[in-house]
Amino acid sequence: MVAAEQLNGEPPQLAGKACEGFLCESYVYEGRLEASANVTHLKFGGVWHRLYFEPGLIFWRVSRPDPTAWAVPTKGWAYPHTNVAELADLFGQVLEGYDMEAGDSNARVTFRFQNGKQVVIQDGGDRSDFRIA
């Protein structure tokens, strides 16, 4: 369960909609993976939504423009995308819903699809990662 003070932005109404895209933007520093889901981009109903975290907080925004991978080579930073929709066979799958949880320094959002797949985005210790269940 998430209290209002643990949310920033309006969680989108996605239940019952088909998945059109699910990307996790990693953070790589000097070639080392630091987070596999630094930012998560979800496309439902023709709109990209952005999910990200700060300790104990869940942020929701609309992504504009469409998400693209990027990097700052002079700093050693890279933000490649993982196509989670492709990995988990989610294209066209209807989202049953998602659950949000947040504590003092951690947060989790679990997406449940009609094909039985779940994608969990977990933040803790200022690191966000995804896993497919």
Sequence and secondary structure as in RCSB ss.txt:
>XXXX:A:sequence
MVAAEQLNGEPPQLAGKACEGFLCESYVYEGRLEASANVTHLKFGGVWHRLYFEPGLIFWRVSRPDPTAWAVPTK
GWAYPHTNVAELADLFGQVLEGYDMEAGDSNARVTFRFQNGKQVVIQDGGDRSDFRIA
>XXXX:A:secstr
   GGGEES     TT BEEEEEEEEEEETTEEEEEEEEEEEEETTEEEEEEEETTEEEEEE SS    EEEGGG
TEEE EEEHHHHTT TT BEEEEEEEE SSEEEEEEEETTS EEEEEEETTEEEEEE 
